[in-house]
């Protein structure tokens, strides 16, 4: 149980909380709100925190909030990226007579890439049109692992596809 008043702890420790959040690269625009959240949580639980442990509790809470913020931003980016890819993908696969040979060539290249690498993520994502989350569940992988693997495979695939399309004069 705390012996110092809430105001005293805030006065003594707010700089520490700001320092921790800045070290964890919380943007300045969000810093004040997160400091308030840390101290709001402290105020709600101050009766259960042991005397002399306020700074440890505050820094741990600040760290956890920063990590939660990072995780939510990461998820949001993944969802946004998936939506952008979906829009680009739907535009890419629009069937027009002059693009049919190019589309067939890209589909064949994806299938060959999957067979060559033994990794069917590109096929599942682009040809089967499965969301990253579904692929991750099917493969027993983390969403971040599937996303990063897709990113690496796209780079490799794009380089090889460009060569293939140039050779066929379909670019």
N, C-alpha and C positions, 0 to 999 in steps of 0.2 A: 504494500500500500504506500502510495506517494506521500511524502511529508511536505514537499514544496507545493505551492499553489500552482494552478494551471498557468496563470499569468507569468509567474516566475520561471517556470519551465519553458514557456514559449519564448520569453525574453532571452534566456540563456541558450536555448537550443535551436532557435529558428535558423541561425546562420549555419549550423551543422547540417540541418536538413537541406538547406539550399545548396550547400557544398556537395553533399552526396548526390542530389539530383543533377547538378551540373556535371559532376564527374561521370554520371551515367548518361550524359548527353541529352538530357531532356531539353527541348527547345524553350527558349526564354519566354515565348508566348504562352506556354503551358505551365511554366514554373510556379507562378503564384497560386494557380488553382490546385496544383499538386501539393504544395506546401500546406494549403488550407485543408486539403483532404487528409493529409498525414495527421495534422493536429486535431481535426474533427474526430478521426478514429481514436487518437490518443485521449481526447476529452471523454469520449464514450466509455473508454476502458481504463481510465486512470486509477480507478479504485482497485483494480485487479493487478496492476503492475507493481512489482516489488520496488521498495525504496532504493535509489541508487542505480536503477536499471532503465531509467527513462531514456537516456541517450541511446542505449543499445536497442531498445524497443523502437524508438523513432527512426534510427538509421535502417533497421531491418524493414520497417514498414515503408519507408521511402524507397528503398531498393526494390521491394516487392511491387510497389505501385509503378515504378519505372519499368520493371520487367513486364508487368501486365500491359502497360501502354505499348511497349515494344511489340509484344505478341499480338495485340489487337491491330496495330498498324501493319504488321506482317501479314496477318490474315486478310485485312482489308486490301492490301496490295495484291495478294494472291487472287482474291475474288475479282478485283478490278482487272487484273491481267487476264484472268480467264474470260471475263466478259469481252475485253478488247480482242483477244484471240478468237473468240467465238464470232464476233462481228466480222473480223478480217477473214476468218475461215469461210463464213457463209458468203461473203463477197467473192472469195477466191474460187469457190466451187460453182458459181453461177454458170449454167450451161449456155454457151453461145457457140454457134457453129464454128467460128474461126478459132475458138479456144479449146475445142474438144480434144484435138491431138495433144495439146500441151497438158491438159488435165489428165488424160490417160497416161502420159509420160510421167507426170508427177506421182500419180497413184502407183504406177509400176516401180518407180524409184523408191517410194516409201516401203513398199513390200520387199524389194530387194535389200534395202538398208536393214530392215528388221531381220531378214534371213541371214544376211552377212554378219551382223553384230550379235545375233541371238537375243536381241532385246526388242520386244514388240510394243514399246511405249508409244512410238510415233504412230504405229498402226492403230493402236487402241484410241489414241487421242484424236488423230486427224481422220482416219478412215471409218472407225467405228463410232466416232464422235462421243466418246465417253468423257465425262468431267474428270478432272484430276483427282478429286476426292474418291470417286468410284474406282478409278484405276488403283489408287493407293490401297483401298480396302481389298480389292481383288488380289493384289500382289502382296499384301501384308506389309506394306511400307508406309512410312510417314509421308504426308502430303508434301512436305518440304523436300524429301528425297526424290519423289517423282518429279516435282517442279524443277529441281536442279538437274536431274538426269535429262529431262526433256530439253532444257536449255542447252546442255552440252551436245546432245544429239542433233538439235536443230543446227548448231554451228557446223558440225561435221557434215550433216545432210545437205545444208545449203551450198557448201563448197562443192560437194560432189554433184549436186543437181545442176548447178550453174555450168559446170564442165559438160555434163550430159546434154543439157538443152542447147548449149553453144555448138556442140558437135552436130546436133540435129537441126540447128538453125531455127529453134523454136522460142528464142528469148524475145 
